[in-house]
Amino acid sequence: MSVLTIHEVSRRSGLSEPTLRYYEEVGLVGPIDRDENSGHRRYRDADLHVIEALACLRAVGVGIEDMRTYLANRTRGRVAAAEQRDLLLRHAERIEAEIVAQQARLAYLREKAALWDARDRGDTAAESEAMRRSIDAAGRLGVLR
């Protein structure tokens, strides 16, 4: 069994030391053991497993309450499998929607660049076509009604 300092856990998980302290404060991890002499936190393997799961959830944008639910479901095991699946799929759908929105933004920028490229070359036919495509792309942004 390894015992790690907050600095080591931070480096290993990618979570900052203040985030680790906050996660303990709000009850996502811990309570974390303390060194008897210094009072510094000492993380054990079990703590690290939870922290690594939280780091992954945080990386994909899962909020504190859903992290709490995820951890509770994790300890419940198979009886919570459907709830766990639904929680994760809900976040997958959110990310898919973000990807679609980013793709629309990218398409708009590329079409506007193509318009300016055609304008720079003096190609009025290509400029006209790029203008039409950029208007279509702007419509997919959802900002122009």
C-alpha positions in Angstrom: 0.0 0.0 0.0 1.4 3.3 -1.0 1.1 6.6 0.9 1.3 9.8 -1.2 1.4 13.4 -0.4 -1.1 15.9 -1.8 1.7 17.2 -4.2 2.3 13.6 -5.5 -1.5 13.0 -5.9 -1.8 16.4 -7.7 1.0 15.6 -10.1 -0.3 12.1 -10.7 -4.0 13.0 -11.2 -3.7 16.4 -12.9 -5.9 17.9 -10.3 -4.6 21.0 -8.5 -3.9 20.8 -4.8 -6.7 23.3 -4.1 -9.1 21.1 -6.1 -8.1 18.1 -4.1 -8.7 20.0 -0.9 -12.1 21.2 -2.2 -13.1 17.6 -3.2 -12.3 16.5 0.4 -14.2 19.5 1.8 -17.4 18.7 -0.2 -17.2 15.0 0.6 -16.2 13.6 -2.8 -13.0 12.1 -1.3 -11.9 11.2 2.2 -11.7 11.9 4.9 -8.0 11.8 4.0 -5.6 10.5 6.6 -3.2 13.0 8.2 0.4 12.6 9.2 0.5 12.5 13.0 3.4 14.9 13.2 2.9 17.4 10.5 -0.9 17.1 9.9 -0.3 16.9 6.1 -2.6 14.8 4.1 -1.6 11.2 3.3 -3.4 9.6 0.4 -3.8 5.8 0.2 -4.4 3.6 -2.8 -8.2 3.6 -2.3 -8.2 7.5 -2.2 -6.1 7.6 -5.4 -8.6 5.3 -7.2 -11.5 7.7 -6.4 -9.4 10.7 -7.3 -8.4 9.2 -10.7 -12.1 8.6 -11.5 -12.9 12.2 -10.4 -10.1 13.5 -12.6 -11.5 11.7 -15.6 -15.0 12.9 -14.9 -13.8 16.5 -14.5 -11.9 16.3 -17.7 -15.1 15.5 -19.6 -17.0 18.3 -17.9 -19.0 16.4 -15.3 -20.2 18.6 -12.4 -19.8 18.0 -8.7 -23.4 16.6 -8.1 -23.0 14.1 -11.0 -19.6 13.2 -9.6 -21.2 12.5 -6.3 -23.9 10.4 -7.9 -21.3 8.5 -10.0 -19.3 7.7 -6.9 -22.4 6.5 -5.0 -23.5 4.4 -7.9 -19.9 3.0 -8.1 -20.1 1.7 -4.6 -23.6 0.2 -5.2 -22.2 -1.9 -8.1 -24.5 -3.8 -10.4 -27.8 -2.6 -8.9 -26.8 0.9 -10.0 -25.5 -0.1 -13.4 -28.5 1.3 -15.4 -28.4 4.6 -13.5 -24.6 4.8 -14.0 -25.0 4.1 -17.7 -27.7 6.8 -18.0 -25.6 9.4 -16.2 -22.6 8.7 -18.5 -24.8 8.7 -21.7 -26.4 12.0 -20.7 -22.9 13.6 -20.6 -22.0 11.9 -23.8 -25.0 13.5 -25.5 -24.0 16.8 -24.1 -20.5 16.4 -25.6 -22.0 15.3 -28.9 -24.1 18.5 -29.0 -20.9 20.6 -28.2 -19.1 18.8 -31.1 -22.0 19.7 -33.5 -21.9 23.3 -32.4 -18.1 23.4 -32.8 -18.3 21.9 -36.2 -20.8 24.6 -37.2 -18.4 27.3 -36.0 -15.6 25.7 -37.9 -17.6 25.5 -41.1 -18.5 29.2 -40.8 -14.9 30.2 -40.3 -13.7 28.1 -43.2 -16.5 29.5 -45.6 -15.7 33.1 -44.6 -12.0 32.4 -45.2 -12.9 31.0 -48.6 -14.9 34.1 -49.4 -12.0 36.3 -48.5 -9.6 34.1 -50.4 -11.8 34.4 -53.6 -12.0 38.2 -53.0 -8.2 38.4 -52.7 -7.8 36.5 -56.0 -10.5 38.6 -57.7 -12.5 35.5 -58.5 -16.1 36.9 -58.4 -17.7 33.5 -59.3 -15.9 31.8 -56.4 -16.6 34.7 -54.1 -20.3 34.5 -54.9 -20.4 30.8 -54.2 -18.4 31.2 -51.0 -20.9 34.0 -49.9 -23.8 31.6 -50.4 -22.0 28.8 -48.4 -21.1 31.3 -45.6 -24.7 32.4 -45.3 -25.7 28.7 -45.1 -23.0 28.2 -42.5 -24.1 31.3 -40.5 -27.6 29.8 -40.4 -26.3 26.7 -38.8 -24.8 28.8 -36.1 -28.2 29.6 -34.8 -27.4 33.3 -34.3 -29.2 34.6 -37.4 -32.9 34.2 -37.6 
